[in-house]
Amino acid sequence: CTSITPWLSFISFSSTGAIFEENAVRDDDIFQLAISDLSLNDDILQSEKITHSVKRIEANNPFQAVQEACELMNQGILALVTSTGCAAANALQSLTDAMHIPHLFIQRNGKGSPRTACHLNPSPDGESYTLAARPPVRLNDVMLTLVTELRWQKFIVFYDADYDIRGLQTFLDQASRQGLDVSLQRVDHNVSKVFTNLFHTMRTEELNRYRDTLRRAMLLMSPRGAQVFIHQAVETNLASKDSHWVYANEEVSDTEIMELVHSSLGRMTIIRQIFPLWRDTNIRCMRNNHRISSLLCDPQEGYLQSLEASNLYLYDSVLMLANAFYSKLEDRKWHSMASLNCMRKSTKPWNGGWSMLDTIQKRRITGLTGMMDFRAEGSNSHVQFEILGTSYSETFGKDVKRLATWDSIRGLNGSLKESRIENGMQGITVKVVTLLEEPFVMVAENILGQPKRYKGFSIDVLDALARLLGFKYEIYQVADGKYGSPTFNGSWNGMIGELISKRADMALSAITITPERESVVDFSKRYLDYSVGILMRKSEDKINIFSLLAPFDLAVWACIAAAIPVVGVMIFILRRVQSVRAQNPPAGHQVASVSTSLQSAIWIVYGAFVQQGGDSILGSVALRIVMGSWWLFTLIVCSSYTANLAAYLTVSRMDNAVRTFQDLSKQMDLAYGTVRDSAVYEYFRVKGTNALEQDSTFAELWRIINKNNGHENSVSSPSEGIRKVSTGMASCRAESQIIATV
């Protein structure tokens, strides 16, 4: 006994080093609490105590982390516990591998965004002394399982500026192999600016397609950032009641979940990490014969719920080290601490490091985070998630329940599939209001004395729904023949008004989904999308026998016609002079005879003009100068005529120049309008009467469309617009969407 006493007294001064970042206030408190709990209880180390030394560093400062670790090693430590970011962890891993000091690393994520994996450097000799107390990031596995269960084929992933997008690489690769269409969009800190830019950069049809994309979305953001993002999406009418958003984050509290759910419109699914608690308080407060402080284990205290996941893993890491120290004491294989100097190249690593590391890896404890061991490649692999979801009920968006759980061993436990309506509408008669528009809703051939029958694409969809859900329907046409728009007193007309007043249960037609309409009624998913187009009567080809004269103006033709006789007279005069000289030639010279008539001179000029030649002209220099100038003139005129004629014939075969709204507003030849009280009509009204609109195009368009309150140019139905176009008036194509339900 006397020989063992000095050894035990030496062990009482065993030290554990700890390095925390300055912004992690709770880490220091939890570490001190864990050391205090172990020191006040004799369950593990009995009469022996653990001394400790804590160093604090700046966030993301690996150089300072190495300096502080070297100082701790110089004092003498048995193990190092750190709670830092990835940059400091990489630097500390290289140091602890070189010095053979066991290093328990807890990854921190202080900004609230989802955690991404730290890629630590491989050890040169294959012996890594760094153990990851916090399990590897498994959010990608849970999200992929969830997407597979929900059978999503196309969705968008929003991530905030603080999230490391490299953490999604594995998820994107696996999703690509499964043929999933995944889009990514970064969300800046100024969320309001993000949505403002969308409305400034996207046209109406692009926004409609973007709203379709938003129906299936994943949010990888901090709880606060996600709440602001959802609120802005709802305020700008980009979120709809049939949307389904998934929020994934390891650390999100119950209060934050309720705030997210209350902010959303559609279905909300939340993925978060959980730590199973035992029901029996007496058992829950015991971990491997070690009594945990009631401040942490008792839910009534509320202290445990206020801690971050890194705090809980830090507490369990100290408990793991205490069990390893106890195992070394029990086996009497203790190694004395060595004072290590990192700065000396001649410093040898700690000879007891590998034995201590091996003891830690062989231990298994049950702490605040559940099971902890490091048998799986030097990391704690035990992790469990719960998947929460909102339910469709009278208190929609407020009921949250656990749908399933996921753990690293068994995978998904539960079902995430949406419950289908089976017999909820069996035997019910639904009143359906409609508006005729080919080919969606048309009147079928009716037998005399029989009720009016309808046919069309939308009617086929309605019949299929009736067979599937077991309901019957009564269909009637809206009295005012309008789709639905707000009136001056705040009420709605058309089919939307029928739905709001509950005279109809469902509206069926080619109706456009707009934010204003969606704020008062619910729409089905769009299955056909049209952008706004301009319908014009096809131009008629007119045959004009005088089209060959079109390249030149009448004045040009008159000048050319006058130039021919003038030049002919000049040539006639010059040839007469030449003829007089020919009668008295110089001695020894013979002059050829030439015709001197005016008719012959004009014929020569005309032949040169049409490039057909004529009688040869021999004679004086003056005559040759005049003819050379005339030939040059005819060459220029003929070349210009040929080029202008080709351009004129090409332009005459082109379509009408009206291709955009700007072209339509600038021309005065065509009258134009649209369907009154339609989505396009309201769009032009809002844009044309907006005083802040800098472009005057829509103001001019609305002036023409709304002429005489829309009764002069606009029409009451698309069919009337087509008839009016065929008789000479242009009309904008009206509604683009098909079916609207309540």
C-alpha positions in Angstrom: 0.0 0.0 0.0 2.8 2.4 0.8 4.3 1.9 -2.6 1.0 2.7 -4.4 0.3 5.9 -2.5 2.9 8.2 -4.2 1.6 6.9 -7.6 -2.0 7.8 -6.7 -1.0 11.2 -5.4 0.8 11.9 -8.7 -2.3 11.0 -10.7 -4.3 13.5 -8.7 -2.5 16.2 -10.6 -3.5 14.8 -14.1 -4.4 17.6 -16.3 -6.8 18.1 -19.3 -6.2 21.0 -21.6 -9.1 22.8 -23.3 -9.2 25.4 -26.1 -12.4 27.4 -26.9 -13.2 30.3 -29.1 -14.0 33.6 -27.5 -17.5 33.8 -28.9 -18.4 30.4 -27.3 -19.4 31.6 -23.8 -21.3 28.5 -22.9 -18.5 26.1 -23.8 -16.4 27.4 -20.9 -19.4 27.1 -18.5 -20.2 23.6 -19.5 -16.6 22.4 -19.4 -16.2 23.8 -15.8 -19.5 22.2 -14.9 -18.4 18.8 -16.2 -15.1 19.0 -14.3 -16.9 20.1 -11.2 -19.4 17.2 -11.4 -16.5 14.7 -11.7 -14.6 16.3 -8.9 -17.5 16.3 -6.5 -18.5 12.6 -7.1 -16.5 9.6 -6.3 -18.3 7.4 -8.9 -15.5 7.3 -11.5 -12.2 8.6 -10.2 -12.9 8.0 -6.6 -10.5 10.2 -4.6 -8.6 11.4 -7.6 -9.2 14.7 -9.2 -8.8 16.1 -12.7 -7.1 19.4 -13.1 -7.6 21.5 -16.2 -6.4 24.5 -18.0 -8.5 26.5 -20.4 -7.3 28.7 -23.2 -9.5 31.0 -25.3 -8.7 32.1 -28.9 -10.2 34.3 -31.5 -12.6 32.6 -33.9 -11.0 31.2 -37.1 -7.5 31.8 -35.9 -5.5 28.6 -36.4 -2.1 30.3 -35.6 -3.3 31.4 -32.1 -4.8 27.9 -31.6 -1.4 26.2 -32.2 0.3 28.7 -29.9 -2.1 28.1 -27.0 -1.9 24.3 -27.5 1.9 24.4 -27.4 1.7 26.3 -24.1 -0.7 23.6 -22.7 1.6 20.8 -23.8 4.6 22.6 -22.2 2.6 22.6 -18.9 1.9 18.9 -19.3 -1.5 17.5 -20.3 -3.0 14.0 -20.9 -5.5 15.0 -23.5 -6.8 18.1 -25.3 -10.4 19.0 -25.7 -11.3 21.7 -28.2 -14.5 23.3 -29.5 -13.5 25.4 -32.6 -14.2 25.9 -36.2 -12.6 23.8 -39.0 -9.6 26.0 -39.7 -8.3 25.8 -36.1 -9.2 22.0 -36.0 -6.9 21.3 -39.0 -4.0 23.2 -37.4 -4.5 21.4 -34.0 -4.8 18.0 -35.7 -1.3 18.4 -37.3 0.2 19.4 -33.9 -1.5 16.6 -31.8 -0.5 14.0 -34.4 3.1 15.2 -34.2 3.1 15.3 -30.3 0.9 12.1 -29.9 -1.6 13.9 -27.7 -5.2 12.6 -27.8 -7.4 15.3 -29.1 -11.2 15.3 -28.7 -12.6 17.8 -31.2 -16.1 19.3 -31.1 -17.1 21.2 -34.2 -18.8 24.5 -33.6 -21.2 26.4 -35.8 -21.9 29.7 -34.1 -23.8 31.5 -36.9 -26.9 29.3 -36.9 -26.6 28.0 -40.4 -26.5 24.2 -41.0 -23.2 22.6 -40.2 -20.9 21.3 -43.0 -18.2 18.7 -42.6 -14.7 19.6 -41.6 -12.2 17.9 -43.9 -9.3 17.2 -41.6 -5.8 16.5 -43.0 -4.8 12.9 -43.3 -2.1 11.9 -40.8 1.4 11.2 -42.3 1.9 7.9 -40.6 -1.8 6.9 -40.6 -2.1 7.3 -36.8 -4.6 10.2 -36.2 -4.8 11.4 -32.6 -7.8 13.6 -33.4 -11.2 12.1 -32.5 -14.4 13.8 -33.7 -16.7 13.9 -30.7 -19.5 15.4 -32.7 -20.8 13.0 -35.4 -20.1 13.6 -39.0 -22.7 15.7 -40.8 -25.6 13.4 -41.9 -28.1 16.0 -43.2 -27.4 15.0 -46.8 -28.4 11.4 -46.1 -31.6 12.5 -44.3 -32.6 15.0 -47.0 -32.0 12.4 -49.8 -34.1 9.9 -47.9 -36.9 12.5 -47.4 -36.9 13.5 -51.1 -37.1 9.9 -52.1 -40.0 9.2 -49.8 -41.9 12.3 -51.0 -41.1 11.4 -54.6 -39.9 14.9 -55.5 -38.5 15.1 -59.0 -37.8 18.9 -59.2 -37.1 21.3 -56.3 -35.0 24.2 -55.4 -32.5 24.6 -52.5 -32.1 28.0 -50.8 -29.0 28.5 -48.7 -27.8 31.6 -46.9 -24.6 33.4 -47.3 -23.0 31.8 -44.2 -23.6 28.2 -45.4 -20.7 26.4 -47.0 -22.1 25.2 -50.4 -19.4 22.6 -50.6 -21.3 20.6 -48.0 -24.0 19.9 -50.6 -21.7 18.3 -53.1 -22.5 14.7 -52.0 -26.2 15.4 -51.9 -26.1 16.9 -55.4 -24.1 14.0 -56.8 -26.5 11.4 -55.4 -29.5 13.4 -56.6 -28.0 13.7 -60.1 -27.6 9.9 -60.2 -31.3 9.5 -59.4 -32.3 11.9 -62.2 -33.6 14.6 -59.9 -33.8 18.2 -61.1 -32.2 20.3 -58.3 -31.7 24.1 -58.5 -29.6 26.2 -56.1 -30.1 29.8 -55.0 -28.0 31.8 -52.6 -29.9 34.1 -50.2 -28.0 37.2 -49.0 -28.5 38.7 -45.6 -30.8 41.4 -47.0 -33.7 39.1 -47.8 -36.0 41.9 -48.8 -33.6 43.0 -51.5 -33.6 39.5 -52.9 -37.4 39.5 -53.6 -37.3 43.1 -54.8 -34.8 42.2 -57.4 -37.0 39.2 -58.5 -39.9 41.6 -59.4 -37.6 44.0 -61.1 -35.7 41.5 -63.3 -38.5 39.0 -64.1 -41.5 39.3 -66.3 -44.9 38.2 -65.3 -44.7 34.8 -67.0 -41.2 34.2 -65.6 -42.5 35.0 -62.1 -45.4 32.5 -62.6 -42.8 29.8 -63.5 -40.7 30.8 -60.5 -43.7 30.4 -58.2 -44.2 26.9 -59.6 -40.5 26.1 -58.7 -41.1 27.5 -55.1 -43.8 24.9 -54.5 -41.1 22.4 -53.6 -38.1 23.9 -51.8 -35.5 23.1 -49.2 -34.1 25.8 -46.8 -30.5 25.5 -45.5 -30.5 28.6 -43.4 -30.3 29.8 -39.9 -33.7 29.8 -38.1 -33.9 33.5 -38.0 -32.9 33.8 -41.7 -35.5 31.2 -42.7 -38.2 32.9 -40.8 -37.5 36.2 -42.6 -37.3 34.5 -45.9 -40.6 32.7 -45.5 -42.3 35.9 -44.3 -41.1 37.8 -47.4 -42.2 35.0 -49.7 -45.7 35.0 -48.2 -45.9 38.8 -48.3 -44.9 39.0 -52.0 -47.4 36.2 -52.9 -44.6 33.9 -54.1 -45.5 31.2 -51.6 -48.8 29.4 -52.1 -51.0 27.1 -49.9 -50.1 24.0 -51.9 -46.4 24.5 -51.5 -44.2 22.1 -49.4 -41.0 23.5 -47.9 -38.4 21.5 -46.0 -36.2 23.2 -43.4 -33.1 21.3 -42.5 -30.9 22.3 -39.6 -29.3 20.2 -36.8 -30.0 22.8 -34.2 -33.5 24.4 -34.1 -35.6 24.8 -30.9 -39.3 24.2 -30.4 -40.0 27.9 -30.3 -38.2 28.5 -33.6 -40.1 25.6 -35.2 -43.4 27.1 -34.2 -42.3 30.5 -35.6 -41.4 28.9 -38.9 -44.7 27.0 -39.1 -46.8 30.0 -38.3 -45.0 32.1 -40.9 -45.5 29.6 -43.7 -48.6 29.0 -45.9 -48.3 25.5 -47.1 -46.9 22.3 -45.7 -43.7 22.5 -43.7 -41.3 19.7 -42.8 -38.5 20.2 -40.3 -35.4 18.1 -39.9 -33.4 18.4 -36.7 -31.1 16.4 -34.5 -32.5 14.9 -31.2 -31.0 13.5 -28.1 -33.1 10.7 -26.6 -34.0 11.3 -22.9 -34.9 8.5 -20.5 -38.3 8.8 -18.9 -37.2 7.9 -15.4 -35.6 10.9 -13.8 -33.4 8.8 -11.5 -32.1 6.7 -14.4 -31.8 9.7 -16.7 -29.5 11.4 -14.3 -27.1 8.4 -14.2 -24.5 7.8 -16.9 -22.1 4.9 -16.4 -22.4 5.1 -12.6 -21.8 8.9 -12.8 -24.5 11.1 -11.5 -25.1 14.0 -13.8 -26.0 17.3 -12.3 -29.8 17.9 -12.1 -29.2 21.2 -13.7 -28.6 19.3 -17.0 -30.6 16.1 -16.8 -33.9 17.5 -15.4 -36.1 18.9 -18.1 -38.0 21.0 -15.5 -34.9 23.1 -15.1 -35.0 24.2 -18.8 -31.2 24.7 -18.8 -30.6 21.7 -21.1 -32.9 23.0 -23.8 -31.0 26.3 -23.9 -27.7 24.7 -24.7 -26.2 24.2 -28.2 -25.4 20.7 -29.5 -21.7 21.5 -29.2 -22.1 22.2 -25.5 -23.7 18.8 -24.9 -20.9 17.0 -26.8 -18.4 18.9 -24.8 -19.9 17.7 -21.6 -19.9 14.1 -22.8 -16.3 14.4 -24.0 -15.1 15.2 -20.5 -17.1 12.2 -19.2 -15.4 10.1 -21.9 -12.0 11.2 -20.7 -12.9 10.6 -17.1 -13.8 7.0 -18.0 -10.6 6.5 -19.9 -8.6 7.8 -17.0 -10.4 5.4 -14.7 -9.7 2.5 -17.0 -6.0 3.4 -17.0 -6.0 3.5 -13.2 -7.8 0.2 -13.0 -5.4 -1.5 -15.3 -2.4 0.2 -13.6 -1.0 1.1 -17.0 -0.7 4.8 -16.4 1.9 6.9 -18.2 3.4 10.0 -16.7 2.7 13.3 -18.3 5.6 14.7 -20.3 6.4 18.4 -20.7 6.6 18.9 -24.5 8.2 21.8 -26.2 6.7 22.3 -29.7 9.4 24.7 -30.7 12.2 22.3 -30.4 12.9 20.0 -33.3 14.5 17.5 -31.0 11.4 17.2 -28.8 10.1 13.6 -28.9 6.4 12.8 -28.9 4.7 11.6 -25.7 5.4 7.9 -25.3 2.0 7.3 -23.6 -0.1 9.0 -26.2 -1.0 6.0 -28.3 -1.9 3.9 -25.2 -4.2 6.7 -24.0 -5.7 7.1 -27.4 -6.4 3.4 -27.7 -8.0 3.4 -24.2 -10.3 6.3 -25.3 -11.3 4.5 -28.5 -12.2 1.3 -26.7 -14.5 3.0 -24.2 -18.2 3.5 -24.7 -20.4 5.9 -22.6 -24.0 7.1 -22.5 -24.1 10.8 -21.9 -26.3 13.7 -22.6 -26.1 13.1 -26.3 -26.8 9.4 -26.1 -24.2 6.8 -27.0 -20.7 8.0 -27.6 -17.8 5.9 -28.9 -15.0 6.3 -31.4 -14.8 2.9 -32.9 -15.9 4.0 -36.4 -12.8 5.6 -38.0 -12.0 7.9 -35.1 -15.4 9.6 -35.0 -18.6 9.3 -32.9 -21.1 7.8 -35.4 -24.2 7.7 -33.2 -26.7 10.4 -34.4 -30.4 10.6 -34.6 -32.8 13.0 -36.3 -36.5 13.6 -36.1 -38.7 14.7 -39.0 -41.5 17.0 -38.0 -44.4 18.1 -40.2 -47.5 20.2 -40.3 -50.9 18.6 -40.7 -53.8 19.8 -42.8 -56.6 20.6 -40.4 -58.8 23.4 -39.4 -55.9 24.9 -37.5 -53.7 24.5 -40.6 -50.1 25.5 -40.1 -50.3 25.3 -36.3 -50.3 21.5 -35.7 -46.8 20.0 -35.7 -46.2 16.3 -35.1 -43.4 13.9 -35.4 -43.6 12.0 -38.7 -40.6 9.8 -38.6 -37.1 9.5 -37.1 -33.8 8.7 -38.8 -30.6 7.3 -37.2 -27.3 6.3 -38.5 -27.9 2.5 -37.9 -31.5 1.8 -38.9 -32.2 4.7 -41.3 -35.8 6.0 -41.6 -38.3 4.9 -39.1 -41.8 6.0 -40.2 -43.6 7.3 -43.3 -43.5 10.7 -44.9 -46.0 10.1 -47.6 -49.0 12.5 -47.8 -52.3 10.9 -46.9 -54.6 10.6 -49.9 -58.3 11.5 -49.9 -60.2 8.3 -50.5 -63.9 8.6 -49.7 -64.1 12.0 -48.2 -66.2 13.3 -51.1 -68.2 10.2 -51.8 -71.8 11.1 -52.7 -71.3 14.9 -52.5 -72.7 17.1 -55.2 -70.4 20.0 -56.1 -71.6 23.2 -57.8 -69.2 24.2 -60.6 -69.2 27.6 -62.3 -67.6 27.9 -65.7 -66.9 30.2 -68.6 -66.9 29.0 -72.2 -63.6 29.1 -74.0 -62.4 26.7 -76.6 -60.9 24.1 -76.4 -61.2 23.9 -72.6 -64.9 24.4 -72.0 -67.4 24.1 -74.9 -71.1 23.3 -75.2 -71.7 19.9 -76.6 -74.4 19.1 -79.2 -77.6 19.1 -77.2 -80.7 16.9 -77.8 -83.9 18.8 -77.6 -85.4 18.6 -74.2 -82.1 17.4 -72.5 -80.0 19.5 -70.1 -77.1 21.4 -71.5 -74.0 19.3 -71.8 -70.4 20.5 -71.9 -67.2 19.1 -73.3 -63.6 20.1 -73.5 -60.2 19.5 -72.0 -61.1 21.0 -68.6 -64.4 19.0 -68.5 -62.4 15.8 -69.1 -60.2 16.7 -66.1 -63.3 17.3 -64.0 -64.9 14.0 -65.0 -61.6 12.2 -64.0 -61.6 13.9 -60.6 -65.3 13.0 -60.1 -64.6 9.3 -60.8 -61.5 9.2 -58.6 -63.1 11.0 -55.6 -66.6 9.8 -56.0 -68.5 13.1 -56.2 -71.1 14.4 -58.6 -71.3 17.9 -60.0 -73.7 20.5 -61.3 -72.2 22.9 -63.8 -73.5 26.4 -64.9 -72.1 29.4 -66.7 -71.3 32.6 -64.9 -73.9 35.2 -65.5 -71.7 38.2 -66.2 -69.4 36.2 -68.5 -66.2 37.4 -66.6 -63.3 35.6 -65.1 -63.1 37.7 -62.0 -61.6 41.0 -60.9 -62.0 43.3 -57.9 -64.6 46.1 -58.2 -64.5 49.6 -56.7 -66.4 48.5 -53.5 -63.9 45.7 -52.8 -66.1 42.8 -54.0 -65.3 40.5 -56.9 -67.2 39.8 -60.1 -67.1 36.8 -62.4 -66.2 33.3 -61.4 -64.1 34.5 -58.5 -67.1 36.4 -57.1 -69.2 33.2 -57.3 -66.6 31.3 -55.3 -66.3 34.0 -52.6 -70.0 34.3 -52.2 -70.2 30.5 -51.9 -72.7 30.2 -54.7 -70.2 27.8 -56.3 -67.8 25.3 -54.9 -65.5 25.1 -57.8 -64.6 27.3 -60.8 -63.6 25.6 -64.1 -62.1 27.5 -67.0 -59.0 28.8 -68.7 -58.3 31.3 -65.9 -55.0 32.9 -65.0 -53.4 32.5 -61.5 -52.6 36.0 -60.2 -51.5 37.1 -56.7 -54.7 39.1 -56.3 -56.9 36.1 -57.1 -54.8 33.7 -55.1 -55.2 35.9 -52.0 -59.0 35.2 -51.9 -59.3 31.7 -53.5 -57.2 28.5 -53.8 -56.0 27.3 -57.2 -55.0 23.9 -58.3 -51.5 23.4 -59.8 -51.2 24.9 -63.2 -50.8 22.4 -66.0 -50.7 24.7 -69.0 -48.9 28.0 -69.2 -49.2 30.7 -71.8 -47.4 34.0 -72.0 -49.2 37.2 -73.2 -49.2 37.4 -77.0 -50.6 39.7 -79.7 -53.2 38.2 -82.0 -53.3 40.0 -85.4 -55.0 39.4 -88.7 -52.8 38.0 -91.3 -51.8 40.5 -93.9 -53.2 40.1 -97.4 -50.8 39.9 -100.4 -51.8 42.6 -102.9 -50.6 42.4 -106.6 -49.5 45.8 -108.0 -48.5 45.9 -111.7 -46.7 49.2 -111.0 -44.5 47.7 -108.2 -41.5 47.9 -110.6 -41.6 51.7 -110.3 -41.5 51.6 -106.5 -37.7 51.7 -105.9 -37.6 55.3 -107.3 -39.7 58.3 -106.5 -41.9 59.9 -109.2 -39.6 62.9 -109.3 -36.6 60.7 -110.0 -38.4 59.0 -112.8 -39.3 62.4 -114.3 -35.7 63.6 -114.2 -34.5 60.4 -115.9 -37.2 60.8 -118.6 -36.2 64.4 -119.2 -32.5 63.6 -119.3 -32.9 61.2 -122.2 -34.1 63.8 -124.8 -31.8 66.5 -123.4 -28.7 64.3 -123.9 -30.1 63.2 -127.3 -30.3 66.8 -128.5 -26.8 67.4 -127.3 -25.5 64.4 -129.3 -27.6 65.5 -132.3 -26.0 68.9 -132.3 -22.5 67.5 -131.9 -23.0 65.1 -134.7 -24.3 67.9 -137.0 -21.1 69.8 -136.3 -19.1 66.7 -137.1 -21.1 66.2 -140.3 -20.3 69.8 -141.5 -16.6 69.3 -140.8 -16.8 66.0 -142.7 -17.9 67.8 -145.9 -14.6 69.8 -146.0 -12.0 67.3 -144.7 -8.3 68.1 -144.6 -6.2 66.9 -147.4 -5.4 63.2 -147.2 -8.2 62.4 -144.5 -11.3 60.4 -144.9 -14.2 60.9 -142.4 -16.8 58.1 -142.1 -20.3 59.1 -142.7 -22.7 59.1 -139.7 -26.4 59.6 -139.3 -27.2 63.1 -138.2 -31.0 62.7 -137.5 -32.4 63.6 -134.0 -34.3 60.3 -133.9 -31.0 58.4 -134.3 -29.4 60.4 -131.5 -32.2 59.8 -129.0 -32.2 56.1 -129.9 -28.4 55.9 -129.2 -29.0 57.6 -125.7 -31.9 55.3 -124.8 -29.9 52.2 -125.9 -27.0 53.2 -123.7 -29.4 53.9 -120.8 -30.9 50.4 -120.9 -27.4 48.9 -121.5 -28.3 47.5 -124.9 -25.9 49.5 -127.0 -26.7 51.3 -130.3 -25.0 52.7 -133.3 -21.3 53.2 -132.9 -20.3 56.7 -132.3 -17.1 57.9 -133.9 -16.2 61.5 -134.0 -15.0 64.4 -132.0 -13.6 64.4 -128.5 -16.6 66.4 -127.3 -19.0 63.7 -128.5 -17.0 61.1 -126.7 -16.9 63.1 -123.4 -20.7 63.5 -123.5 -21.3 59.8 -124.2 -18.8 58.7 -121.5 -20.5 60.9 -118.9 -23.9 59.5 -119.9 -22.6 55.9 -119.6 -21.4 56.6 -116.1 -24.7 58.1 -115.2 -26.7 55.1 -116.5 -24.4 52.7 -114.6 -25.1 54.5 -111.3 -28.8 54.7 -111.9 -29.2 51.0 -113.0 -27.1 49.8 -110.0 -29.2 51.9 -107.5 -32.5 50.6 -109.1 -31.4 47.0 -108.9 -30.4 47.3 -105.2 -33.6 49.2 -104.2 -35.8 46.8 -106.1 -34.3 43.8 -104.2 -34.7 45.5 -100.8 -38.3 46.5 -101.6 -39.4 43.0 -102.6 -37.7 41.6 -99.5 -39.4 44.0 -97.1 -42.8 43.5 -98.7 -42.6 39.8 -97.9 -41.8 40.3 -94.1 -44.4 40.1 -91.4 -46.0 43.1 -89.7 -43.5 45.2 -87.7 -45.5 45.0 -84.4 -43.7 42.5 -82.3 -43.5 44.0 -78.8 -45.7 46.2 -76.6 -43.4 49.1 -77.4 -44.0 48.7 -81.2 -47.8 48.5 -80.5 -47.9 51.7 -78.5 -45.9 53.7 -81.1 -48.0 52.8 -84.1 -51.4 54.5 -84.9 -52.6 52.3 -87.8 -53.9 49.4 -85.7 -56.6 49.6 -83.1 -56.1 47.1 -80.2 -57.7 45.8 -77.0 -58.0 42.8 -74.7 -60.7 40.9 -72.8 -62.4 43.1 -70.2 -61.9 42.2 -66.6 -59.3 39.5 -67.5 -55.8 39.1 -66.0 -54.2 40.9 -68.9 -56.8 43.7 -68.6 -55.9 44.1 -64.9 -52.2 43.9 -65.7 -52.4 46.8 -68.2 -54.6 48.8 -65.8 -52.1 48.4 -62.9 -49.1 49.2 -65.0 -50.8 52.0 -67.0 -52.1 53.8 -63.9 -49.0 53.4 -61.8 -47.5 56.9 -61.3 -44.1 55.4 -60.4 -43.8 53.6 -63.7 -41.1 55.2 -65.7 -41.9 53.6 -69.0 -44.8 55.4 -70.7 -45.5 52.4 -72.9 -48.1 50.9 -70.6 -49.8 54.3 -70.1 -50.3 54.6 -73.8 -51.5 51.0 -74.1 -54.0 51.4 -71.3 -55.3 54.6 -72.8 -56.2 52.8 -76.0 -57.4 49.6 -74.3 -59.6 51.4 -71.8 -61.0 53.8 -74.4 -64.7 54.5 -73.6 -64.3 52.3 -70.4 -63.1 49.4 -72.6 -66.2 49.2 -74.6 -64.7 50.6 -77.8 -61.6 48.4 -78.4 -61.8 45.7 -75.7 -64.1 42.7 -75.9 -66.1 40.7 -73.5 -64.8 37.2 -74.4 -61.8 35.7 -76.3 -64.2 34.4 -79.1 -65.5 37.9 -79.6 -61.9 39.2 -79.8 -61.0 36.6 -82.5 -64.0 37.6 -84.5 -63.1 41.3 -84.2 -59.5 40.5 -85.3 -60.7 38.7 -88.3 -62.6 41.8 -89.3 -59.7 44.1 -88.9 -58.9 44.8 -85.2 -55.9 43.5 -83.2 -56.6 41.9 -79.8 -54.3 40.6 -77.0 -54.8 37.0 -76.1 -56.5 36.8 -72.7 -56.5 34.1 -70.2 -53.8 31.4 -70.0 -54.5 29.1 -67.0 -57.1 26.4 -66.9 -58.8 25.4 -63.7 -59.4 27.0 -60.3 -60.7 25.2 -57.3 -61.7 26.0 -53.7 
